[in-house]
Amino acid sequence: MDAIQLGPLLIKKSYLVLLFSCLVAYLYIAIYFRKKPEIFKTVENHLTTGLLIWVLIFKFSIIIFRPSIIWTNPYGLLFLTGGTRGFYLAMVVTIVFLFWKLHQSNIHIKTSVIILIPSIFIIISSYYGIMAIL
């Protein structure tokens, strides 16, 4: 298992690579909005909410895919994630949420696409690129 142990914490390297990939995408968004700080603040708030939604759906999507875990191993909800299907479900829900919130905030659809599509591409390409190197 490729993991880094920091005291009692065991952190998978893939999670660290995903975090780094998200930071690179955040840097892209910050550079794009460097001359429009008021829009950047709104987008930043929506991205933070989207990140929280992604984490919650990824973590608890195991209830959707394996509902029997509630009765057979309730502590498994704390330790297990939704796996690959949970990852994709969280991605889809978060992307739809972000498009909806950006539209609701009167940010033009063109700007939303310019923010989200390259950000998704940056996250996916940097994640798989770094994981191929490791």
KELOVEX-137740 format. One record per residue (C-alpha): residue number from 0; x, z, y. Coordinates in steps of 0.05 Angstrom, whole numbers. Each point is the difference from the previous one (the first is absolute). Example, Ala and Ser with C-alpha at 12.3 -4.5 7.8 and 13.67 -1.06 7.14 Angstrom:
# residues 2
<0; <246; 156; -90>>
<1; <27; -13; 69>>
# end
This chain:
# residues 134
<0; <0; 0; 0>>
<1; <29; -20; 66>>
<2; <-11; 60; 43>>
<3; <36; 44; 50>>
<4; <-4; 75; -7>>
<5; <-1; 41; 63>>
<6; <-4; 72; -22>>
<7; <-67; 7; -36>>
<8; <-24; -68; 25>>
<9; <7; -62; -43>>
<10; <-10; -63; 42>>
<11; <-3; -69; -33>>
<12; <46; -52; 31>>
<13; <-57; -49; 3>>
<14; <-38; 46; 47>>
<15; <61; 5; 46>>
<16; <7; -76; -1>>
<17; <-74; -7; 16>>
<18; <7; 49; 58>>
<19; <60; -39; 27>>
<20; <-40; -65; -6>>
<21; <-58; 31; 39>>
<22; <49; 22; 54>>
<23; <27; -71; 6>>
<24; <-71; -26; 9>>
<25; <-13; 55; 52>>
<26; <62; -23; 37>>
<27; <-28; -71; 1>>
<28; <-65; 25; 30>>
<29; <37; 43; 52>>
<30; <42; -60; 21>>
<31; <-62; -44; 4>>
<32; <-36; 49; 46>>
<33; <60; 23; 42>>
<34; <-32; -27; 63>>
<35; <-71; 26; -16>>
<36; <8; 75; -13>>
<37; <-75; 15; 6>>
<38; <-18; -49; -55>>
<39; <59; 25; -41>>
<40; <-26; 71; 4>>
<41; <-68; -22; -26>>
<42; <31; -41; -56>>
<43; <46; 59; -18>>
<44; <-60; 47; -6>>
<45; <-36; -49; -46>>
<46; <63; -11; -42>>
<47; <8; 76; -8>>
<48; <-72; 6; -23>>
<49; <9; -60; -46>>
<50; <62; 32; -31>>
<51; <-39; 64; -14>>
<52; <-57; -40; -31>>
<53; <51; -39; -43>>
<54; <32; 64; -26>>
<55; <-67; 32; -16>>
<56; <-27; -61; -36>>
<57; <65; -11; -38>>
<58; <3; 73; -21>>
<59; <-72; 10; -20>>
<60; <-18; -70; -25>>
<61; <14; 27; -70>>
<62; <-70; 30; 5>>
<63; <-29; -70; 5>>
<64; <42; -31; -56>>
<65; <2; 60; -47>>
<66; <-59; 46; 17>>
<67; <9; 38; -66>>
<68; <63; 32; 29>>
<69; <-44; 47; 40>>
<70; <-23; 34; -65>>
<71; <60; -11; -46>>
<72; <57; 15; 48>>
<73; <-23; 24; 69>>
<74; <72; 17; 20>>
<75; <16; -73; -11>>
<76; <-34; -15; 66>>
<77; <57; 37; 34>>
<78; <56; -33; -38>>
<79; <-24; -70; -18>>
<80; <-14; -60; 46>>
<81; <-44; -60; -8>>
<82; <57; -44; -23>>
<83; <4; -74; 16>>
<84; <-75; -8; 5>>
<85; <-4; 59; 47>>
<86; <56; -30; 42>>
<87; <-37; -66; 7>>
<88; <-67; 34; 13>>
<89; <32; 42; 55>>
<90; <32; -62; 30>>
<91; <-65; -39; 3>>
<92; <-41; 58; 28>>
<93; <54; 16; 53>>
<94; <6; -73; 22>>
<95; <-76; -6; 8>>
<96; <-2; 66; 37>>
<97; <56; -21; 47>>
<98; <-34; -67; 16>>
<99; <-65; 36; 12>>
<100; <31; 54; 45>>
<101; <41; -50; 40>>
<102; <-63; -43; 10>>
<103; <-39; 62; 21>>
<104; <55; 17; 51>>
<105; <-10; -68; 34>>
<106; <67; -26; -24>>
<107; <-6; -75; -9>>
<108; <-3; -25; -72>>
<109; <61; -44; 14>>
<110; <40; 61; 20>>
<111; <-24; 37; -62>>
<112; <23; -57; -45>>
<113; <67; -3; 36>>
<114; <8; 74; -12>>
<115; <-25; 8; -72>>
<116; <20; -64; -37>>
<117; <75; 2; 19>>
<118; <1; 75; -11>>
<119; <-27; -8; -70>>
<120; <50; -55; -13>>
<121; <57; 43; 27>>
<122; <-21; 60; -43>>
<123; <-7; -41; -64>>
<124; <63; -42; 9>>
<125; <45; 57; 21>>
<126; <-27; 45; -56>>
<127; <11; -50; -56>>
<128; <66; -24; 31>>
<129; <29; 70; 3>>
<130; <-27; 18; -69>>
<131; <34; -62; -28>>
<132; <66; 23; 29>>
<133; <-8; 71; -27>>
# end
